[in-house]
Amino acid sequence: MNLTPLQKRAARKERNKQQLDLNLVSLIDIFTILIFFLLSAATEVETLPSYRAVKLPESIAETVPRQTIVVVVSGSEIVVDGRKVADVADVMKTGDDVIPTLKAELELLSKRQVIREKNEALKAAITIMGDKDIPYRLLRKVMVTSARANFTEVSFAVRQRFEV
């Protein structure tokens, strides 16, 4: 069967047309897997809550922070994991070293059930984000209260200073 050049060209065009189709489903699957990989890799870094009222002291420490309960102590209030528990003015007026509302909140959080065994050690850990200008007496009260609520591992959040 002899085909004219025009018929051969039309047959070639039809044959090549089928080979140009892209399977977008497999590309979407690849991008979905890539996004999940990037999101899971990004969770290795702990991001502490950002409070504009708290100016952290600087440090050259290179230890990576762990996921713990965060106590934020600013010039005006004490916040535990996003919940305000006390006013600094009221705490400073009392002569007692234990802050009752902070202790109650920490005891409540310490009773949470630990899901993974590797997080069992973090059950008694706490991170204090204290403003660099707060009085030591206030910081001492927060630390004593944390110890009385059975949080024995206390870490302080600092801003990393890079040496030049």
Sequence and secondary structure as in RCSB ss.txt:
>XXXX:A:sequence
MNLTPLQKRAARKERNKQQLDLNLVSLIDIFTILIFFLLSAATEVETLPSYRAVKLPESIAETVPRQTIVVVVSG
SEIVVDGRKVADVADVMKTGDDVIPTLKAELELLSKRQVIREKNEALKAAITIMGDKDIPYRLLRKVMVTSARAN
FTEVSFAVRQRFEV
>XXXX:A:secstr
    HHHHHHHHHHHHHHHT   HHHHHHHHHHHHHHHHHHHTTS      TT    EE         EEEEE S
SEEEETTEEEEEHHHHHH   S  HHHHHHHHHHHTS  SSGGGSGGGGEEEEEE TTS HHHHHHHHHHHHHTT
  EEEE  EE    
